[in-house]
Amino acid sequence: MPENTASSAPSPILRNNSASQPTVYLTRRAEFSASHFYHSPALTPAENKDLYGKCNNPHGHGHNYVLEVTVRGHISERSGMVVDLKLLKEVLNREVLDVFDHRFLNEEVPVFRHVIPTTENIAVEIWQMLAPRLEFCELHRIRLYETPDLFADYFGPGAA
């Protein structure tokens, strides 16, 4: 008689969602290109130039940003994952990439008409855009690279 391979295959090991289960951090990376310039209305033109240098050019300059969105949680007993990666990607695309990609941030993203679009402020804004839309997981960290050797981490309001 032929062997029934379906019944002889080992069943997947599922983890128990008990309090002793480890917390897993999962990061999705995305890229977008945008331009900006730094200018503070609280400073004189000379002070802006001294503080920001070439970044104060009113015509702006661009970056190829790399964004890392880290969520945390326990592995689902049902799916074997911390989060539905397809859903996370859809929210990230809709809420962030569609808003920032190929934009002049100072003019095309309303918050940056009044907030200087530094790497730090962009990271905070991305958190504020994503956190309310990620009810299916817990947002842990936003890491935004402006260049390969410059990035900002933001862990949300009230993080130490």
C-alpha positions, 0 to 999 in steps of 0.5 A: 500500500502506498504511504500516505505522505500527508499524514506522515508529514510532521505537523508544524510546531506552534508556539504558545502565547504564554507570558513566558514567550519571548518578545520578537522585534520585526523590522520592515525596510523601505526607501523613498526619495525626497528633497528639503531645506532647513530654515528656521523663522526664529533665526535671522538669514545670517543665523540660518546660513551659519547654522544650516550651511548648504542645507539652508539653500531655499531650492533644497537638496535631496536624499534617498532615505532608508526607513526601518519600521520595527514592530514587536510582539509575540509569535502568533500561534495561528500564523507563526508570525508577529505580524501580517507582513503584507498588511504592514507593507500596505500601511507603510506604503499608503501612510508614508511612502505615498506621502513622502516619495518624490516630494519637496517636503517643505512645500508638499507635506503640510506639517513641514510648512511649519516644522523644519524637516530634519531627519529627527522631525521626519522620524517623529512625523512618520511615527505619528502617521503610522502608530494610529494605523497599526492597530494590528501590531505594536510599533516599537521604533522608527529608524530613518537614514538620511545618508548611510552614516546619519540616522535618527531613531524614535521610540515614540512619545514618552520613551526614555 
